[in-house]
Amino acid sequence: MPSPNMISEPLDVSFVIEQLENDEIQEGCLTAEQYTKLFSAYLYTNELCAAKFLWRRVPEPIKADPELHKVWSIGKALWAKHYTQAYELIDCKWSNVLEPIMIAIKRRIQQDTLKFISMHYENIQLDKFQTFMGVDREQAERIVESEGWTCRNGYVLPIAISEPDVGLGGSQEILDRLVTLSSFTSYIEN
């Protein structure tokens, strides 16, 4: 189980996503701030395809918004699996509205990374672990300790994190949302 240091209360952004998607469908366009919130929510829920399609729908003048562009840059880095770049972009200065979601996105990526490392590595160099987690050496050592893992001769020895099987709950809702969005995108493009 992930450590208490790495677990934070998960954000429920499903309402925000649903509301902003509905606003976009009804109004035909959102403000730069609304698009930025929607992008951030997609990144938090790891819906990178939805974020990519959203970028294609954003009107060109709105794409010039600096904060929206920074969020899009994070999405591109995550899409390309350039996590070091994503961490650097996330660690930038954000508005008061976006700062909490950026912290949550970073924690979600770190939790996913911890799970991946625990399931796929018998050992990993501490330097590489630091890079994967986007932290300095001291923070990396604290994370290793809080997970109950060991660090020996410059290598982290992880213990597998087990999670209960959650099944496919909610997949119909996601499918319905994607059908609605793809219909809307097709309508706009034609």
Disulfide bonds with the S-S distance in Angstrom:
none
